[in-house]
Amino acid sequence: MNVQTKTPSHSAYADTAEEAIAAQDALDSTMITSDEATQVAMQNTLLTPRFYTTDFAEMDALDVTPVREDWDALIAEMQSDPNKGHFKKTDKWQADWEGMEPKLKAEFIDFLISSCTAEFSGCVLYKEMKRRGSNSDITTLFQLMARDEARHAGFINDALREAGIRVNLGFLTQQKKYTYFRPKFIYYATYLSEKIGYARYITIYRHLEEHPDKVFHPIFQWFREWCNDEFRHGEAFALLIKTEPKLTETFVNKLWIKFFLTAVYSTMWVRDHQRPVFHEALGVDVTWYGQEVFRKTSEGTRQIFPFVLDIDHARWRPNLDRMELASRQVAAGKARGGIGGTLTRLGGMAKAAYAFIALFTIPAIKNDVPASTVMKPTY
């Protein structure tokens, strides 16, 4: 006998990523696909979220025995599903897209599309790990994280629908280019993504608590619980990294950690500085915001990384600014086209590479990793 599973009424109530995606598809069946939004999400540049694939067999072989007590406690917390039903509009949701200033609307939509793509990227990777794995510890974790990320992506799409657009998540799954990363690179990159996501969301949320007049869209009022999902995911990857001490102890891996820290921080800086109207509407100085997010993220990564970046070094901010200017030059060259455009783009790429090297070679600040990785949200 075939057992039919009922699609939940909304992705907020889904128990799995598959149910969340099915609920979104049911909503999308009655509206026209926004090709423009989907094409933005399809882009693959240094600044856009990517879809990843990896050696799933290697990840499936992880043994969490060294962190069993902390692992079981975290899995139990995630299985209790504290945010079930949260990512759904309520009576508090009052969005005024028509009254939004056009430049703000454009930057905010870009922010939402980028965020939706990033959340769904995590969902796709985690869902595939769950599908391919046989290690119950690993597959349980990735099923839970895929569920959370699918809810987040669906909630952002709910917000976009009100502006008359949406990201076609099913199309992205099938058509967006996948980048192969070795498992250890997945650990570093995803751990940092979750940690910096927590820092970004909670910084905005706390700022808007103090300045409620700057809440120009209701989605920000959902950020506290949202960032707690990000926090739990970061904790999970910290435990995964701890099961393999060499990931943070060998000279080569320390270089990789520093590379990913520098890349993630500089990418965030460049992307945020290209949304000035969005941050102005929030009442946030984008330079202060960037440094504050870096500070919170660095404090969080002390749980597992043997050093943090020196974000107060004299070379730090000037070279982040050079990266941002170089990114604009690359974009201008690409838009111009032809030989002149190519030369402009190559010149910008060279400037960006020089700035990145200047950032990467700043001496790091040594950190004594604590015996236990377990942290609690402190902001």
Buried (B, 14 or more C-beta within 10 A) or exposed (E): EEEEEEBBEBBBBBBBBBBBBBBBBBBBEEEEBBEEBBEBBBBEEBBBBBBBBBBBEEBBEBEBEEBEEBBEEBBEEBEEBEBEEBBBBEEEBEBEBEEBEEBBBBBBBBBBBBBBBBBBBBBBBBBBBBEEBEBEBBBBBBBBBBBBBBBBBBBBBBBBBBBEBBBBBEBBBEEBEBEEBEBBBBBBBBBBBBBBBBBBBBBBBBBBEEEEEBBBBBBBBBBBBBBBBBBBBBBBBBBBBBBBEEBBEEEEBBEBBBBBBBBBBBBBBBBBBBBEBBBBBBBBEBBEBBBBBBBBBBBBBBBBBBBBBBBEBEEBBEBBBBBBBBBEBBBEBBEBEEEEBEEBBEBBBEBBEBBBEBBBEBEBBEBEBEEEBBBEBEB
